[in-house]
Amino acid sequence: MRFAEVVSTSAAVAQTRSRLAKVAALSELLRQLEDPREVEAATAFLVGLPRQGKVGAGWRTLVSIEVPAAAEPDLSILDVDDLLTQVAGTSGKGSTQRRSELLTAALARATAPEQDFLLRLLTGELRQGALEGVMTDAVAAAFDVPVDAVRRAFMLSGRLHTTAEQARSGGAAALAAFGLEVGRPIRPMLASPAESLESALAELGEVTVEYKLDGARIQVHRNGSEVHVYTRTLREITASVPELVEQVRGLPCESVVLDGETLALNDDGRPRPFQETMSRFGATSARELLLRPYYFDCLHLDGDDLLDLPLRDRLAALERVAGPFRIPGAMEPDADRAAEIAAAAHAAGHEGVMVKALDSVYAAGRRGKSWQKVKPVHTLDLVVLAAEWGHGRRRGYLSNLHLGARDPDGGPPVMVGKTFKGLTDELLAWQTKAFQEIAVDSGELAEDSLAGSSFGTVQVRPEIVVEIELDGVQVSPRYPGGVALRFARVLRYRPDKEVSEADTIDQVRALLPG
């Protein structure tokens, strides 16, 4: 099939607000594909994440390529997939030039809409992840399989394009064949915000109440002496965290998969800043800053997969294998005891508590209600859309942030406010450098803006998530979502989160009074 069909389908999806219309357009395209590689490639293209991952072509390389657009479509889906495989496989001396040559040749065969799509795909502008939920529904509709079966297979494989091809070739039976494989990360289960501790306890019934740590999500896999550690985005960080690897090797089991958090602690036991914990996940991390694991779920133990067991049973397995490393909390506390746990978590410097239904199974891909997070203040994970050059003490720095909430139906983020509060000198310096590297439009800037003009806005690719603390929201005609943040301030950046995990415009509106 022509690549142009993928591009036109993407455009049709972007132009409608109707989720049903999006699903219909995507499923119609998928039904027309017969080659397994076409199904995988097209699915990956449409969710904005090539199956090859990052191909090594930087923003500057891509924007420097200027070739006339082709008059008629010529590229096929497999042509583009082969191109990305070649680009991703190019390495060594002269690789930058070779990648540029490959991309130039391909773009010369592309029409203007195809060129635009390719550039946005390769620079990450399509990788908002918000289409994953829509595409999951489309795969189910295209190949007449239950959507829950698609979600489960996607959770276990971590690859939506692989899931789509299995649904096409083998239907529900092929999807059911996906299982937990020790050493292959699965998509993590997520929590929804609770209105209050009291409401969460009332809604969920029999629960466990645990600390919500100010740490980084980890998933650890052990098979014999082989250990792998992954982040919440399924990136492997095993080499960066040797102390966690050794701790897992010391557990009394042969094989295990654990879900949890890790963080660095001060001598008094209080958590160190989140950014310091995240710094350990880099290629050149400071090994003297030791991480401490806290596990809250056990997904596999000594040959038995536990995903479909109630949380109560999974926690019993967790206690057997990693009791000393369990996250603090209590099973089936009454209201007074739950309040004591929440107060203790806050006093210890943590974010709040998690309230989890003990009869819940482990399910990823959507923020269900069986896990709820309770924080003493409102926080939202939002997407940075732009930043304004500062003035006065902040002259020369990108300061005032433009913030957007995720569109749950796959559209661009919806702007909900601005803030320059909460930014330390360190964060100002970091974001000024980082934002200019992902800038897409400098707007109406003065000639000396890069040297510190007091006005001008830099638009950026929507790929950075920032956690915002706020007093609430209010109805506002100023922004397209009809809602605006009140007294917003930056709490921290979230490099551990993809844009697909940012809060939605619906979640922002849910904070409106009444």
N, C-alpha and C positions, 0 to 999 in steps of 0.2 A: 504494500500500500504506500501511496505517496505521503511523505512527511507533511505536505500541505494539509492533509486531512486532520492530522493531530493539531496543527496550528489553528485551523479554523474552528475545531472543536473547543480548544482552549479559549479562543476569543468569544465563542458563543456562551461558554460557561461564565466568563468574566462579565458578560453584558446582562445577565439576568440575576435577579435577587431571589428567584424561586429555587429552593433546594430540589424540588421535584423536577424542575426543568433542567437543572444541572445534572442530576442523576440520569435523566433520560438521554441527554446528549452524550454523556460519557459511556453509558451502557450501549448505546447504538453503535458507537465507534468500536468498542471492544468486541461486539458480536460479529463485526465484519472481518476481524483478524483471524487468520488460520494458522500462520506460522508461529510456533511457540516463542521465538525470539521477538517477533513483532509485538506479541501480547506483553511480554516483559518490558520491552523498551518503551512502548507507548504508555503503559501504566506509569513507569518511572518518569518519563518526560512530563506527563500531565500533573503529577504531584510535585514537580519541580526538583526532583532529586535523581540524576542519572544513576543507573545501576552500577556504573563504574566508580561512583563517589566523586571526590574531588579529582579533577583530571590534571591539575598542575599548571593550568593556564591562568595567570593572574589578571586582575582588573586592567592594569596598565597595558598588558600585551593585547588584550581583547579590544579595548577602546582605541588602540593605535592602528587597528586594521581597518582600512577604508577601501572597499572594493565596490564597484557598481553592482546593483542588484540585478538578478536575472529577470528576464521578462516573463518567463513561464516556469512553473514548477518542474523540477527535474530530480530532486532528491527523494529517495525512498526512506522509510523508517529505518530499514537496515543499513542504508548508507550512513545515516547520522550515528546510529549505534556503533558501527564499525569505526567511524571517525573518532568517536570518543574513546573507544578501546585503544586505538593507535596513539592518541594524544596522551592518555593516561599511562601508556606503556613506554613512552619516550623518556629517557633519562640519560645522565652523563653529560660529557662535554658537548656543547652545541645543541643541547636539548631544547633550550628556549627558542632558538632560531627554527628548529625543526617543528616544534609545536605551532609556531606562528605560520610557517609555510603550510602545514596541514589545514589549519583553520582558515587561512586565506583562500586556499583552493576550494574548501567546502562552501565558504560564504559567497564565493564567486558564482556558485551554482544555485544559490538560494535567492528566492524572491525577497522583496522588502519585508513582508510580514514574517517570512521564515528567518531572515537575518535578525530581526528584532527578537523573535522568540529564542533563537539560539544564544544570543548575547545575554538575555535575561536569565536563561537556564544556566549558563556557565558562570555568570557572576553572582548567582544566588538569589536574584530578585524574584524568581518563581518559587524558590524554596521557602515558602511560608508555612508549609505543612498543614495549613488550614484545610486543604483539599483532601487530606487523608480520610477523614470521616465520610465525605461525600463520595470519594472513590471507592471506599469499602462498600457503601450501599450500591454503587454502580456495578461493581464486580458481582455482587449477589444477584442483581437484576439481570445482568448480561448473560450469566451462565446458570440461572435458575437454581440457585443454592441458598440456603438460609443465611441471613446476614450475620447471625450469631456464630455460625460456623466459619465465616470469613474472618470475623473479628478474632476468634480464638486462634485460627491458623496464623493470622498476622501477628498476634501477640507472641506465639511460639517461634515463628520463623524470623521475626524482625524485619521482614522484607515483603512489602506489599506487592511488588512486581512478581516475585516468586509465588506468592499466594494466588495472584490472579491467574497465572498460567496453570497452576494445579487445579483451580476451580474450572477452567476451560477444558482441560484434558481429562480430568477424573471426577469432576463434580464433588458432591458432598463427601463421598467415600475417600477421595484423595485428600480433602481438607481434614477429615477426621484422622488421617494417618499421621498428621503432624503431631509430634510429641515433644516434651521437654528433653533437650539434649544437653547433658552436662558439658560445659565448655562453650556453648552457644548462648549468648545473652537473650533474654526475652524482654519484651517491653514492660516497663514497670506499671503497677497499679497506682492510681492517683486518687487524691482526696478532694472533696468539695468543701468550701468554707461553710461553717455552721453559723447560724444567727447568734447562738449563745451556747454555753455548756449545758444549760438546762434544756434547751430545745433539742440538742443532739442526744442527750440521755433519754428524753421522752420519746424521740422518734425511733431510736435504734434498739431499745429494749435491753437485752443482755449484752454487755459490752466489755471491752478492755479500754482503759484510759491510760495513755502513755505520754511521756514527754515528747514535745515536738522540738527537736534539736535544731540549733542554728548551725547545721553542718551540711555536708555534701552527700547526696544519695549514692550508695554503692550497691553493686550486686556481685557476689563472690561465688565462684564455681570451683569445686575441688573434685578431682578424680584420681585417687591414689595420692601421689606426691605432686601431681600437676595441678597448679592453681592459676586461675584467671580472675582479674578484678576489673569490673566495668563501671562506667559512670551511668547516670540516668539516661543519657543519650546513646548508650550502648558503645561508647568509645572505650577501648581497652587501655588501662593505665597500670597494668601489672608491674612493669619495669620501674615505675615511679614510686611504688609503695611497698618496698620489701618487708617492712614491719608487719603490714597486713597479711602478706603472703605467708610469712612465718607463723603468724597467729592462727591462720586457717589450717596450715599443715599440722598444727598441734592439737586440733580438735579430735575427739574420740570417735572417729568414723572413717569409712573408706571413701565415700562420695557424699557431697552435699552441695546444695545451692541455697544461699542465704541472701535476704534482702535487708538493707539497713542503711545506716548513716555513719559517716566518719567525720571527726573534727579534731583539731588541735586544742589542747587545754593549757591554761596557765597553771602555775604551781598550786594555786588555791582551788583548782578544779573547775574554774569558770571557763567558758569557751573563749578562745582567741577569735579575732575578727574573721568573718567568713572568707574574705579575700586571702587570708594567710593559709587557710585550709585548702582553698582552690589552687594556690600557688604550688602545692605539692603535686598537682596533676600534670604539670608541665614537663617538657623534655629536660629542662635544666632546673630541677627543683632543689630546694634547700633541705637536704636530708636530715639536718639536725633538728628540724621541727617535726616531732613524732606525732603520728595520727593514732587515735584511739577509736576502735570500731564499736558500734552499738547496733545490734541486730534486732529486728522486730518481726521477721517472718522467715519461715523455712519452707522452701518450695520443693525440695527433693532431699531424701536421706537414705543412703545405702541401698540404692536400687529402686526405691519407691517414690513415684511422683505424687506430690501432695496438693497440687493446684486445686483439685476439685473437692478437697476435704474442707470442712468448716474451719474457720480461723482458730477455733478452740483447739482442734486436733493439731493444726500446724504449730500453734504455740506450745503444745505439749512436746512435740518433736524438737522445737527450738530449745526448750528448757533442757532436754536430754543432751543435746549436742553442743550447745553454746550458752548454757545457763549463766556463767559469769559475765558474759558479754551482752546480755539482754538489755534492751533499753528500759530505763526506770518506768514503773507504772504499776497498775493493779488490775486484777481481773474482777469483774462484777462489783465494782465499788458502789456504795450508796451515794446519794447526792453530796453529803457532807465530805465523804472521803474523796470523791472526784474533785471537789473544790479545793481540798487540801493539796492534791496532786498538782492541780493547775497553779496554785500559789507557790508551791515548792519549785516547779519548773521555771516560773517567772523569776523567783528569787535567785535561782541558780544561773540566770542569764540566758535562758532559752526562750524560744518564740511563743510557747504556749503548750497545748496538749492536742493529741489525736484521740478521737473517740471512734472505736471500730466495733461493728456488729460481730459478735462471736460466731454467728451462723453464716457469715459471708464467705464465699469462695474467692479465689484470686482471679481478678479479671482486669485486663489492661485495655487501653485505647480510649476510654472515656472516663470522665470524672463522675463516678457513681456516688450514690448517697450512703453506701454502707461504710465508707471511711469519711470522717468529717474532721476538719481542723478548726480549732478554737484558738484565737489569738486575742490578747487584750486590746489591740488596736487594729484598725482597718488597714490592710495592705493589699495592693494589686500588683501583679506582674504585667507590665505594659511594654509596648514596643517603641523604641526611639525612632521618630520620623524625621526629625530635623533638630538643629540647634542654632541659636543666635549668638553672634559675637558679643562679648561682654564689654563693659565700659568701667571706668574708674579702676578699682583694684583688680578687676577681672579683664581689663583691656589686654587683648592678645590671646584670650582663651575663649573657646566655645562654651557658652554657659547655659542660657535658658533653653531647656529641653522641650520639644514638642512631642507629646505622648499620644499613642494610639492603642486602642483595644482591638483584639482579634475579631474578625468577622467569622462567625462559626460556619458560614456557608461558603467560605473560600474567597471572598472578595478582599480588597486591600484593607489594612487596618483602619479603624475609624477613630479620628482624632477626638480626644476627650479633655485635653487641657495642656497646660504648660507649667513648668516649675524650674526655678534656679536655686531652690532652698535645699540644704543638706549636702551641698557639694563641698568637699574638702579641697585643699590645694592639690593634694595628690590626685583626687578624682578629676579635677579640672584639667590638669596636665595630661592625664591618661586619655580622657575623652576627646580633648582637642586633637591629639595625634590620631587616635583611633577613628574618629568621625571623618577626618579629612581623607583617610585611606578608603573609606566606603562612600564618599560623597558622590552624588549623581547629578546635583544641580546646585550651583553656588548662589542662585538667585541674583538679586540686584545688589551686588557687593561693590563697595568702593575699591579703587585701585589698590589702596593700602590695607585692605581688609585682612589679608593673611598676616600682616604685620601688626594687626590689632586695632582695626577700625571699631568704632563703637556701635556700628549698625551692620545689618546684613544677616541673611539666614542661609545656612548650608543644609540642603536636603540630603538625607542619607538613605542607603538601601535599608529596608526594614528587616534587620537581622540581629539586632542587639536588644536583649530583654533587660529591663531595669525594674527593681522592686521599689514601689512607691508607697510611702505611708501617708495616710490622709485622714481628715476628720469626717469625711463623708462625701456625698455627691449632691448635686442640685440640678433641677431642670434648667436647660439653657438652650436658647435658639442660636447661640453663637457657633456651636459645633454641629456637624452633620448627624451625630448620634442623638442629639437632643438632650445631652447630659454633660455636665462639667464637674471636674474634681474640685473639692473644697480644701484649701490649705494643704496642698500636696507638697511632699518633700522627698528627696531621694534617700532611700535607706541603704541600697547597695545595688551593684550590677550583678546579674545572674548568668555568668558564662557557662554554667552547668545546664542551662535551659535553652531549648530550641524555641523559635517563635511559635511553633505549634502548641507549646505549653503556656503561652501567655493567656491572661484572662480575656474572656470575650466581652463584647459590648453588652450582651445580655446579663453577664455577671456584674458589670458596672451599673447597669440600670437597676439591678436587684437591690442595690444599696440606697436607692431613693427612699426618702421617708414615706412610710405608709404603703 
